[in-house]
């Protein structure tokens, strides 16, 4: 295997790991959003339904980004396996 293929394989694996680091941000974002929603409902109970609807929409958007990060990481792993002459 050439040096260029080894470097390509290593960089794809590193990139996949970095793509999975997005889950740290997802966890922090979900925690912060939930805390803010609970605090808003505590301050103004009459607006609970609108806060909950906004929270659900935000959670769905964040989880979609998490799925996209997983797909990108999986594709990068497949590219790394192909560049290392393995099956994906």
C-alpha positions as CSV (number, residue, x, y, z in Angstrom):
1,X,0.0,0.0,0.0
2,X,1.4,3.4,-1.0
3,X,2.0,6.1,1.5
4,X,-0.7,8.3,0.0
5,X,-3.3,5.6,0.6
6,X,-2.1,5.2,4.2
7,X,-2.5,8.9,4.7
8,X,-5.9,8.9,3.1
9,X,-7.1,6.0,5.2
10,X,-5.8,7.7,8.4
11,X,-7.4,11.1,7.6
12,X,-10.7,9.5,6.8
13,X,-10.7,7.7,10.2
14,X,-9.8,11.0,12.0
15,X,-12.5,12.8,10.1
16,X,-15.1,10.2,11.1
17,X,-14.1,10.6,14.7
18,X,-14.4,14.4,14.5
19,X,-17.8,14.0,12.9
20,X,-18.9,12.0,15.9
21,X,-17.7,14.8,18.2
22,X,-20.9,16.6,17.1
23,X,-22.7,14.4,19.6
24,X,-21.0,16.4,22.4
25,X,-22.6,19.5,21.1
26,X,-25.9,17.8,20.6
27,X,-25.9,16.7,24.3
28,X,-25.0,20.2,25.5
29,X,-27.6,21.8,23.3
30,X,-30.4,19.5,24.4
31,X,-29.5,20.0,28.0
32,X,-29.4,23.8,27.7
33,X,-32.6,23.9,25.7
34,X,-34.5,21.7,28.2
35,X,-33.3,23.7,31.2
36,X,-34.4,26.9,29.5
37,X,-37.8,25.5,28.7
38,X,-38.4,24.3,32.2
39,X,-37.3,27.7,33.6
40,X,-39.7,29.4,31.2
41,X,-42.6,27.2,32.2
42,X,-41.8,27.9,35.8
43,X,-41.9,31.6,35.3
44,X,-45.0,31.7,33.1
45,X,-47.2,28.5,33.4
46,X,-49.8,29.9,31.0
47,X,-47.4,29.8,28.1
48,X,-46.5,26.2,28.8
49,X,-48.0,24.8,25.7
50,X,-46.2,27.2,23.3
51,X,-42.9,26.6,25.1
52,X,-43.4,22.8,24.8
53,X,-44.2,23.1,21.1
54,X,-41.0,25.2,20.5
55,X,-39.0,22.7,22.6
56,X,-40.3,19.8,20.6
57,X,-39.4,21.5,17.3
58,X,-36.0,22.3,18.5
59,X,-35.3,18.8,19.7
60,X,-36.4,17.4,16.4
61,X,-34.0,19.8,14.6
62,X,-31.1,18.8,16.8
63,X,-31.8,15.1,16.4
64,X,-31.9,15.5,12.7
65,X,-28.4,17.1,12.8
66,X,-27.3,14.1,14.9
67,X,-28.5,11.7,12.3
68,X,-26.7,13.6,9.6
69,X,-23.5,13.6,11.6
70,X,-23.8,9.8,12.0
71,X,-24.3,9.4,8.3
72,X,-21.3,11.5,7.4
73,X,-19.2,9.5,9.9
74,X,-20.4,6.2,8.4
75,X,-19.6,7.4,4.9
76,X,-16.1,8.5,5.9
77,X,-15.5,5.1,7.5
78,X,-16.6,3.4,4.2
79,X,-14.2,5.7,2.2
80,X,-11.4,4.8,4.7
81,X,-12.1,1.1,4.3
82,X,-12.1,1.4,0.5
83,X,-8.8,3.3,0.5
84,X,-7.3,0.7,2.7
85,X,-8.3,-2.1,0.2
86,X,-11.0,-3.5,2.5
87,X,-14.7,-4.2,1.9
88,X,-17.3,-1.8,3.3
